[in-house]
Amino acid sequence: MQLSSFRFPKFRIIGFAAFTFISACLPITSTTVVESTSTMDLTEENVVFMVNKTPDPEYLAEIEAMRSSNVPDLPFPDNPDPSLCGIPTQWGSDGSAWLKGTYQGELIQSEVLLYDSHLRLNINAQAPHGSEVEVLLFQQNPITDYYLVKIKGADLPNEGWIPEYFLSFEPIVPID
């Protein structure tokens, strides 16, 4: 199977599994490249080996320039180099969790935002603090982990990526 060619900064990934890795790490854009010429099974070790571990300031500036103006800054540290993201893994059988718009006891988002990827270029969906979600995928990252969640009972669009600090595995009391 041959995937389309995309430009990916600083390294190449080969194999069909690259699609899953890329779709979670980087939204496919005209400036993103991957060549796929085999169905080689990628492992986290292979990907980490292929990644240039030095943040590229030009690449980071390009990501910042692509970010929608309605995406707010985070009140906590985010991953300094998005190209070092982990490979998303399926969540277990009990995926119940709740959106939490607070950080260190302060309300940051009364409507918790769900993003297109851990790059947070666009907002895919949003739901009130305390809304129940189903966790679909988990992505371990160098600083802040991300979860792909689906808002239970919500109309489309109803899923997106959320930083770990805005997710609770215990029920949250909704804000009045």
C-alpha positions in Angstrom: 0.0 0.0 0.0 1.3 3.4 -1.0 0.5 6.5 1.0 0.6 10.0 -0.5 3.9 11.8 0.0 3.9 14.5 2.6 6.8 16.7 3.9 7.6 16.0 7.6 10.2 18.2 9.2 13.7 16.7 9.7 12.9 13.0 9.2 11.1 10.5 7.1 8.7 7.8 8.2 8.1 4.7 6.1 5.1 2.4 6.5 1.4 2.4 6.7 1.5 2.8 10.4 2.9 6.3 9.8 -0.7 7.5 9.0 -1.8 6.9 12.6 1.4 8.6 14.0 1.1 11.6 11.7 -2.7 12.1 12.1 -2.2 12.4 15.9 1.0 14.4 15.8 0.7 16.7 12.9 -2.3 17.8 11.0 -1.5 17.0 7.3 -0.6 20.2 5.6 1.1 21.2 2.4 4.3 21.7 4.4 4.3 18.3 6.1 6.2 15.3 4.3 6.3 11.5 4.7 7.2 9.0 2.1 5.6 5.6 2.4 7.2 2.8 0.4 6.6 -0.2 2.6 4.2 -1.6 5.2 7.0 -1.8 7.8 5.7 -1.9 11.3 6.8 1.2 13.2 7.6 1.0 16.9 8.1 3.8 19.3 11.8 3.0 19.3 12.0 3.3 15.5 10.2 6.6 15.5 12.3 8.1 18.4 15.4 7.0 16.5 14.2 8.8 13.4 13.3 12.0 15.1 15.7 15.0 15.2 15.6 15.7 18.9 16.7 19.3 18.7 13.7 21.7 18.4 13.9 23.5 15.1 13.0 27.2 15.8 11.9 27.6 12.2 9.5 24.6 12.5 8.1 25.9 15.8 7.6 29.3 14.3 5.7 27.7 11.4 3.4 25.9 13.8 2.7 29.0 15.8 1.9 30.9 12.5 -0.6 28.1 11.5 -2.4 28.2 14.9 -5.8 29.8 14.8 -6.2 33.1 16.7 -9.1 31.7 18.8 -6.8 29.0 20.3 -5.8 30.3 23.8 -2.4 29.9 25.5 -2.2 27.2 28.1 -1.6 28.0 31.8 0.8 25.1 32.1 3.9 23.9 30.2 3.2 22.3 26.9 5.5 20.2 24.8 8.4 22.4 23.5 8.9 20.4 20.3 5.7 18.8 18.8 7.8 16.6 16.6 8.7 14.6 19.7 5.2 13.4 20.3 4.5 9.8 21.4 2.6 7.3 19.3 -1.1 7.3 20.3 -2.3 4.1 21.9 -5.9 2.8 22.4 -7.3 3.4 25.8 -8.6 0.5 27.9 -12.1 -0.8 28.2 -13.3 1.8 30.8 -12.9 5.1 29.0 -15.2 7.2 31.2 -13.7 10.6 32.2 -14.8 14.2 32.8 -13.7 17.5 31.3 -12.1 19.7 33.9 -11.7 23.4 33.1 -9.7 24.2 36.2 -5.9 24.2 36.8 -4.4 24.6 40.2 -7.8 25.4 41.6 -8.5 28.3 39.2 -11.2 28.1 36.5 -9.4 28.5 33.2 -12.1 27.3 30.7 -15.8 27.1 31.7 -16.2 25.6 28.2 -13.4 23.1 27.9 -11.8 23.1 24.4 -11.0 20.0 22.4 -8.3 20.4 19.7 -7.4 19.0 16.3 -4.2 17.5 17.7 -1.6 18.1 20.4 -0.3 20.9 18.3 -3.6 22.7 19.1 -3.8 24.5 15.7 -7.7 24.6 15.8 -10.5 23.9 18.1 -12.6 20.9 17.1 -15.3 20.9 19.8 -16.0 22.2 23.3 -18.2 21.2 26.2 -18.9 22.6 29.7 -16.6 21.9 32.6 -17.9 18.6 34.2 -19.1 17.1 30.9 -18.6 13.3 30.7 -16.4 12.1 27.9 -15.1 8.7 26.6 -11.4 8.4 26.3 -10.5 6.9 22.9 -6.7 7.3 22.7 -3.8 8.3 24.9 -0.6 10.0 23.7 2.4 10.1 26.0 4.6 13.2 25.3 7.8 14.6 26.8 6.0 17.2 29.1 2.2 17.2 28.7 0.2 14.0 27.7 -2.8 14.3 25.5 -6.1 12.3 25.3 -8.4 11.9 22.3 -11.9 12.1 23.8 -15.5 12.0 22.6 -18.1 14.0 24.4 -20.9 11.7 25.4 -24.3 12.5 24.0 -23.1 15.6 22.1 -23.9 16.4 18.4 -21.0 16.4 15.9 -18.3 17.7 16.1 -17.9 15.9 19.4 -14.3 14.7 19.7 -10.8 16.1 19.9 -7.5 16.1 21.8 -7.2 17.5 25.3 -4.2 18.2 27.5 -4.0 15.9 30.6 -4.6 18.8 33.0 -8.1 19.4 31.6 -9.3 15.7 32.1 -10.3 13.9 35.3 -11.0 10.2 35.8 -13.3 11.2 38.8 -16.7 12.9 38.3 -16.5 16.7 38.3 -19.1 19.0 39.9 -20.5 21.2 37.1 -20.2 25.0 37.6 -23.4 26.8 38.2 
